[in-house]
């Protein structure tokens, strides 16, 4: 009889995400084992406990998921789990802290698709800003977009120093080139978007970042995407269901289009489901982070 599938869910936070648990059940795992308050130095032992208890056939029905809120820590935990494997005792591992990797991958893939479809442009032709850029989804968005060739700045609403420090840290980690930026007022936001081609809005739910007056300052805008699904939405005029509709408040950028939270969320949901299923279906172990997520998101978008 085939062994039941098990997903060990490692999370450095006090609680595992109910969203991730629901997704794992829907992806087909029989048993979920959540672990909270997991430290980096515990990953080796937990991984080896998981791999040595089921035999070579059982490890194919076993996988690990790394959550949390810190994307750098998630990458380190993924690397620690990979180092702990002892072939043929190996299991697949997916890192997706706060859903940031799959959300950002879906967001960037949707924007890339509309940029090409509506404007015939690639990322290498364009400049972008990420509002809410120093949060988990914002940082990941910046990293993915920069690695894909986009000239991108992550925006902090409190401190340029914070934005620059975060940009420098992730540039070192991933070999990309993100810039830091600051915008604490409407005038500063208007100045930032005056010459950009793309706006990513990854600020927290229920906060309007760009109103109609600020959007009037955009002279080269082509695509604006917002992941906020809670009113007020992050970019005025971008509705949750929009996926390529004309952005009504960007009068100086004719042809600019918007992408809303439900459009991005649809790709994100399908993407996370696909990656979780891959943990069960693959013959050889896989180790998945935002890079693999973006590759799959491009296919889904």
MARSETI-67808 format. One record per residue (C-alpha): x, y, z. Coordinates in steps of 0.25 Angstrom, whole numbers, plus 5000, padded with zeros to 4 digits. Example, Ala and Ser with C-alpha at 12.3 -4.5 7.8 and 13.67 -1.06 7.14 Angstrom:
# MARSETI-67808
504949825031
505549965029
This chain:
# MARSETI-67808
500050005000
500550144996
500950225008
500150355011
500850485007
501350575018
501750725017
502550775029
502350925030
503450995037
503151145041
504051235050
502751315054
501851275066
500751225057
500751155043
499951225032
498551175031
498651215016
499751125014
499151005021
497851015013
498651025000
499450895004
498150825007
497650864993
498950824987
498650674991
499550655004
498950555013
499650595026
500150735030
501150755041
501350895045
502550945053
502551085059
503651165065
504651095057
506151145058
507151135046
508051045054
506850945056
506650925042
507750815040
507150725051
505750745047
506050715032
506850585036
505750535045
504850555033
505650485023
506150365031
504850315036
504150265023
505150195014
505550235000
504150204995
503450285006
504350415004
503650424990
502350444998
502950545008
503250695006
503550815014
503050955013
503751085019
502851205023
503051325032
503151465028
504651485026
505051455012
506551455015
506351355026
505451265018
506551255007
507551225018
506551115024
506351055010
507951045008
508050985022
506950875018
507650845005
509050825012
508350735022
507950635011
508750495011
508450434997
507650344994
506950405006
506450545000
505150615000
504650734992
504550874999
503750994995
504051135002
502951235001
503051335013
501751405015
501351365001
502351464997
503051384986
501851334979
501051474980
502251554975
502551444964
501051454960
501051614960
502351624952
501851524942
500551594940
501251724938
502251664928
501051604920
500251734919
501551814916
501851734904
500351714900
499951864901
501251934898
502151834891
503251864902
504151774910
504651804924
506051834919
505351954912
504752014925
504852074938
503952044950
503752074965
503151984976
502352054986
502251974999
503651924994
504251895008
503251785012
503451645008
502551644995
503251784991
504651734993
504351604985
503651684974
504951774973
505851654973
505051574962
504851694953
506351734954
506851594951
505851604939
506551724934
505651844939
506251964945
505551964958
505552044971
504852004984
504152114992
504052135007
503052235012
503852265024
505352265021
506252265009
507352205018
506552085021
506152065006
507652075002
508151985013
507051875009
507451894994
508951874997
508651755005
507851684995
508751724983
509951654990
509051534993
508551514979
509451584970
508351684965
508351834964
507151894972
507152044976
506652104989
505652224988
504752304998
503452364997
502752425009
501852525003
500952534991
501952634984
503052534986
502152414980
501852504968
503352534966
503652384967
502652334957
502852454947
503752374937
503452224941
502852124932
502352024942
501752044956
501651924966
500851954978
501151854989
500751935001
499951875013
498451855011
497451965012
498452075009
498352164997
499752204992
499452274979
498252364978
497752424965
498452554967
499752484968
499552394956
499352514947
500952534949
501252404941
501752444927
502252304923
501452204930
501052084923
500651984934
500152004949
499851884957
499351874971
499251754980
498351824991
496951754991
496451835003
495751975001
496252074999
497152004988
498552044987
498452114973
497252204971
496552154958
497152014958
495951924961
496251784968
495751714955
496551794945
497551724936
497951814925
496851924926
497152064923
497652144935
496652264935
497452354944
498752354936
498352454926
499852494922
500152344919
499152304908
498952154908
499452124922
498752004928
498451954941
498551814948
497751784961
497851694973
496851584968
497651574954
498951554962
498351464972
497751374962
499151344956
499751344970
498751234975
498951144963
500451164964
500551124979
499651004976
500550964964
501850974973
501250894984
500750784975
502150784969
502650744982
501850614981
501950584966
503450604964
504350484963
505650554967
505650654979
505450804976
505750924984
504851034980
504851184983
504451314976
505351284964
504551154961
503251224965
503551334954
503851234943
502551164946
501751294947
502151334934
501551204928
500251234936
500151384933
